Structures are given as C-alpha cells and as structure tokens.
Amino acid sequence: MYKFVLRPLLFFLDPERVHHLSFWGIKFLSKLGFSKLFRNICVVEDTRLEREVFGLKFPNPVGLAAGFDKDAKLYNELSDFGFGFIEIGTLTPKPQEGNPKRRLFRLKPDQAIINRMGFNNKGVFDAVERLKKKHRVLIGGNIGKNKITPNADAKKDYLICFDALFEHVDYFVVNVSSPNTPGLRELQDKEPLTELLQELKRENTKIAQKIRSKEKPILLKIAPDLTDDQLLDIITIVADTKIDGVIATNTTISRDNLKSSLVHTEERGGLSGKPLRARSTEVIRFLSEKSKKAFPIIGVGGIHGPEEALEKLEAGADLVQIWTGFVYEGPGLIKRINNAILAQT
C-alpha cells in the first residue's frame, strides 16, 4: 500500500513538506488509536532477534538513524513500526534554523536523497522536555555543535548536549561527520577527535558517579569518505579513548555513478540511499577486519531491503539503521529485515 499508493502521492510534494506532513499524520493516527494496529502489523517479536551490544539489550537489531526525528517529537509513535531502537538528533545546544531552503532533494532514479539540512533543530533543552515522557523504545542521542561555534570551542557544545541528555537517552552518538556544517568534518582529524572523545569520556564518568548511575555508551559516527589511513586512525582512536563503538556511515559527498539528472546531482549536501550501499559495507568490513572485531559497529547506508541489511551484518555490523530506505520502502521494511534475519537463524 505504501509503495504503490501513498508514496506516489507523497512524492509529488516537496520532500521537506512531506516530512512534516508525515509526522502530523503518524501523530494523528496514533491519537486515534492506530498504535495497536501498527504494532500488530509491523512488530516482529522473537527472542532470536534480541541483541546485547555495548551493555544494552535491543529487542531487534533494526534501528532508525538520526535525522528523521531530529527533535524527539515522535520516537514512541515511530517505535510502533517495529524499530528496535531510535536515534534522535542531531541536537545542538542552541536552536538553529539550518541551511536555507530548498535543502532536501529526491533522486528517484537512484533511490537516493541529497540533504544539506545543516543540523536544523529546536535545541537540546527543547528535546529534553519531550524525552521526559516514558520511552517505549531504546533511544540514542546524536549530538553536534552549533554552526556559529568555532571548532576550537566545539567541545563545549558537545558537553552541553551530553550533560542535558544524559538521564534521558540510552546511548550517545558523536556526530563530527555531517558534510552540511562548515568545518565540522575537520573534527574527524586524529588529534581534535581524540581530545573531544576523551573529554566526553571524562564527563561520562563524572556524571555517572555524581548521580550513582552507569556510564552511557558513546559511539562515533564516521563519514564514508575517509581513506584507509583515516579509518586506521579511527580504530586507534577508539582503542585509545575506549569509546564503545562506531556508526558507519554518515552521508557521502561523492556523486559517482548516479543516474539522476544534473539538476539534482549537482546540489551540495550529503547523499544517502542506494548509491551508498557498497561503500558503507566496505567501511564496515574494513573496520571489523582490521580491528579484529574490537568494538561494535552499527551499519547504515543504502539499506532498502533485507539483502542489504544482511550484507552489513555479515560484513561485521552488530546492528543496522535505516533512514532513506524507510522513506522509499515504508514501514514494512523493518518487518522484512527482521523476518529475513530470523530465516537465517
């Protein structure tokens, strides 16, 4: 129904407008009592799907990547579609509008999306108010810096977000890999990244001791555009800082082998979707093999069906996330992936 009825109608409209309409529609239907129906149709419950990763127990290994529910407005309703975990954000200390519109583009022949949203969000403290509600799903908090914050002061922004979210999320993701905030990817360089992660680890210990809680897992989200030498640096950084894992990968600035017209492919921003499939899997396999499986990996990029999800798990991912595939394939994708995983057990 989604692919043949809803999607063609939605794809007539501007992508960002569709995003807001979809949020309104899901929220409205949930208030009308459709949550139970969604769960009955979409959720696959089976203990064989459970995964214990970085100290957390996931009911299934399929999550929603950051960027969809930026402001933590819909995490409980989205959980009704069968996600094992949902990542909110990217959140910044201060609210920001993001980049000028238009900033979201569908590449339908490629089943891809280009976005240059620019960390548009209402600010971490706004999200915290909604996160105080009871969660029906594990929540990851994806954190970044404000556009106006110079890289020299970036640690302060990440610490503000970390402190604010600590008691309201289950794990953290440090986003230094978005191509849509000027200079952000420079924080992926070995020295500044090591310093940032060490500072967050210290803060993690400090808060946990203060409130007598466990420390929260910290993950690093990396770009698919890193070289092999840079990926080896990532392995060293994870070992040195003792963070809990890596998300591979964010969107790419590459435009290789696209079928879509130049009108869209020349747009600036990060590319996600099917064209990212091979590279993200390659990065996962490289990290897993070169580190000798030293840390957990969440695989994301180009998952539009069970085959791509299984491919990433076989390459070394412990969990997977979807975003663009969710837009193109609809909620049924989560169930199809989970059923495919069960078929292999």
Secondary structure, DSSP 8 states (H G I E B T S, - for coil): -IIIIIHHHHTTS-HHHHHHHHHHHHHHHIIIIIHHHHHHHH----GGG-EEETTEEESSSEEE-TTSSTTSSSHHHHHTTT-SEEEEEEE-SS-B--S-S--EEEEGGGTEEEE---S-BS-HHHHHHHHTS--SSEEEEEE---TTS-GGGHHHHHHHHHHHHTTT-SEEEEE---TTSTTGGGGGSHHHHHHHHHHHHHHHHHHHHHHT-----EEEEE-TT--HHHHHHHHHHHHHHT--EEEE---B---TT--S-HHHHTS-SEEEEGGGHHHHHHHHHHHHHHTTS-S-EEEESS--SHHHHHHHHHHT-SEEEESHHHHHH-THHHHHHHHHHHHT-
